[in-house]
Amino acid sequence: MYKIVKKEVLNQAVELMEIHAPYVARKCEAGQFIIVRVDEDGERIPLTIADYDREAETVTIIYQVVGYSTELLSKKNAGDYVVDFVGPLGQPAPLHKVGHVVGVAGGVGSAPLYPQLRKLHEMGVKVDVIIGGRSAEFVILKEKFAEFCDNVYIATDDGSLGTKGFVTNVLTDLIEKGEAIDEVIAIGPLIMMKNVVKVTQPLNIPTSVSLNPIMIDGTGMCGGCRVSVGGKTKFACVDGPDFDGFEVDFDECMKRQGMFKEEEHNCKIGRGV
């Protein structure tokens, strides 16, 4: 059993939890993920590690309440427990000591991006971040990024905060203004990451993306998280979740991600969700 030591509601759809998980906290690195089960009968929920504190032996997760299992998790509060908290899983993010890295986050993509940019800052890299959301309410962690990012740019669909439009609009503006960017890290919805790559690839700006396909066991045995990278089959749970964005077959990823939409919908109806 793993104790929830802190819970924070970030907006109407997104919540943060700090979990006391000594082994994971000792071993995890930026880019890796965990699988949590709320109770004995619960589904496995893969969540990227948003932060960790080795001294306090805690790991921070940020999740969007979108289905039955995350709604169960949302009902838990500080002082409660989850039955399983397995990790660290996946490979640490491939971070390079270059001059300038721009992180691009869409929605809850801010969560896995945060430890990567913080680690780069600790390595002496200049880091900026572009955070996107539907509205101001859905822009998360901007204050945390501001602690070490030289610039925090915001883009919202409705213009309620920062630039009205997409994160790619902000990235394009920076490039057109002559900003020297050595690498980009994009984490968010697949369509967002695909469009970021459309901006960076013609300019040959190396771009890392984080894939979140369907995952079940987190060890590569089930094959549910197959992705095509550079024309080869990879398993996001063991080979990733971070990959070279230039080599990812995003169209295939999006098709696979939607494979069980009907079953998920019927499951929600059956459970009265």
N, C-alpha and C positions, 0 to 999 in steps of 0.2 A: 504494500500500500504506500502511496506517495501523497504527502500532505500538501494541500494548497495553502501557501503562506500569504498570498496576496491576490486580490481580484480587483480589476478596475474596468469599468465600462467606458470604452473610448468613444463610441457613438451608438446609435440605435441598432447597428448590425454587427459591431466589432467589439470584442472584449480581450482583455489581457489577464494572464495568470502567471504567477511565479510559483513553481513547484519545487519542493525539496527533493532533489534527486542527486545524491552525492556522487555516484559513479559517473553519471552523464555530465555533471558539472565539472568534474575533474578532467574528463577526456575530450569534451566537445570542442569544435572549432567553427569559425564562421563558415556558413554554407551547408552545414550538416542539418539533419532533421531527426525527429523522434516519432514514434508511434504511440499514441495514448489510447487506452480503453477506459471508459468511465466506470463500468461495472463488469461483472463476470460474463454477462450476456451481451456486452456491448460490441459494436463494430470497432475495427482498428482505424484510427484517425491519424493520418500522417500530417505533421505540422513542422515547418521549418523553425529552427531555434532562432528566436529573436534577440536573445541576450543570455548571458550566464554570469554567475558570480562564484568563482572557485572557492573563496573564503566562506561565503554564506552557504555554499553547496546548493545553490538554486539555479534553475533554468527557467527562462521566460518564454512563454508561448503567446502568440496573438492569433485569434481565430475569428472567422466570420460565422455567425449563427445562420446557417442556411438549410439545415436538414435535421432529421431525427436525432442523430448522435451528437451534433454540436448543440442542439437544444438541451439534451440531457446534461452535457458538460456545462452549459450556461446556468443550469439550476444549482450547480455547486457554488459554494462560497468559501472564503478564507476559513481555515480550520477543518474543512471537509477533506476527503481523500478520493483519489482515483486509483483503480486497481492495478493498472499497468502504465509504465512510462519507460519505453524501451529505446535505447540509443547509446551513443550517437550513431546514426546510420548515414550512409552515403559518403561521398568524398568531400573533404574541405574545399572551399572555393579556391580556384587557382588565382591567387593575388600576386601582382607583379609590382616591383618598385620602379615606377615610371614617374614622369613629371606631373601629370595632371589626369585624374580620372573623374568622369562625370557619371553619377548614378542616376538611373531613371526608374522611378517607382510608380506603379499604378495600383491604387486601392491598398489592399493588405500586403502588396508587394513591398511596402515600406518596411515590414517586419523582418524579412530575411535580408533586405539590403542594408539595414542599419548596422549589424555587426561586421559586414564586409567593408563598408566605408570607414567605420571606426578603426578597424585593423589596418587599413591602408594609411589612415592618418597617423597611426602609431608607427608605421614604417617610414614616415617622412614624406608621404605623397600628398600633394595638394588635392583635395576632394571637394567637389560641388555636388549638389543633388537637385533633381527636378522631381517634385511630388505631384501626382495627379489624383483627382477625385471627382465624383459627380458634382459635389458642392463642397463648401467650406467644412461642413460637418464630417465629411468623409476623407479629409486630409489628415492623416495621422502621423505622429512622431516628429512633426516639424521642429518643435522645441528641442528634442533630443538631437536631431541632426545639426541644429544650429550651434551646439556645443563644440563641434569640431570642423564643420564644413565652412569653407570660405564664403560660399553663397548658397542660399536655399531658395530655389525658384518654385513657384506654385502655379499649377494650371487646373482650372475647374471647368466642367462642362457648362455651368450656368453663369460663370464669371463672378460668383459670390466671393471668391478669394483669388488673388493673383491674376494671371492671364486667363481670359476666356478662350477655351479651346483645349487642344490636346497637348500632352507632354512632348509630342514630336514637333509641335509648333515652336515650343520654347527651345528645344534642342537645335532645330534648324536655324532659329534666330541667332543662337550663340555661335554656331558655325559660320553663318554669313557675316557676323560681326568680326570674324577673324580670331575667335577664341581657339587657342592651341589645345587640342584634346588628344591625349595619347591613347586612352582606352575608355570604353563605355561599358557599364554594367546595367542591364535592363532586367527588371523583375516585376511581373504583373500578369494581367491576362494575356493569353497567347496572341491575340490580335494586336495588342499593344506592342509586345516584343517583336512581332513580325514587322510592324510598321517602323519601329526604331531601327531595325536592321536595314530596312529599305532606305533610311536616311544615311546610315553609317557605311554600309557596304560599298557604295559607289566611291566613297572617299577613302576606303581602306582603313577605317578606324576600327581596330579590333573590338569586338563586342561580345560580351558574355551574357548568356541568358540562363534563367533557372526554370526548369520544366517540372510541372506538377501533374503528370498523367495519373490514371487510375492506379492506385497502389493497394496491395492486400497484405503480403507478408513482409515486404521491406527487405528481403534478402535476395531477390532475383529468381527465386524458385518458381513463382506462379506465372511469371511472364506478362502480367497485366500491364506493366509500365513500359512496354517496348516502345522505343522511339527510333526514328531513322536519323542518323547523324553522319554526314559525309558519305551517304550511300550504304552505311553499315548499320546493323541492328544493335542498339545499345539498350541497357536497362537503366532507367533513371534512378532507381533506388540504390544501385550499387556502382554504376559508372558515373552518375551525376549526383545531385540534380543539376549542376551547372555545366553548360556546354558552350562551344563556339557557335554563336548565333548565325554565322555565315553558313554553317553546315547543317543546321536543323531543318528538317522538312516540317514546317509549321502547318501546312494544309493537312498532312496526315495526322499530326498531333491533334488538331482541332476535330477531325472526324472521329478519332478514337476517344477523345474526351467526351463526346456526345453520344457514345454508343448505348449507354444505359439510361438515357433521359426518361424514356417512357416507363421503365421499371421503377426508377426513383420516384416519379410522379405517382404511380400506382401504389407504391409502398407508403408514401406520405398519406394518401387517401385512406389506405387500409388502417393506418395507425391513428387516424383522426387528426393529423397534423395540418 
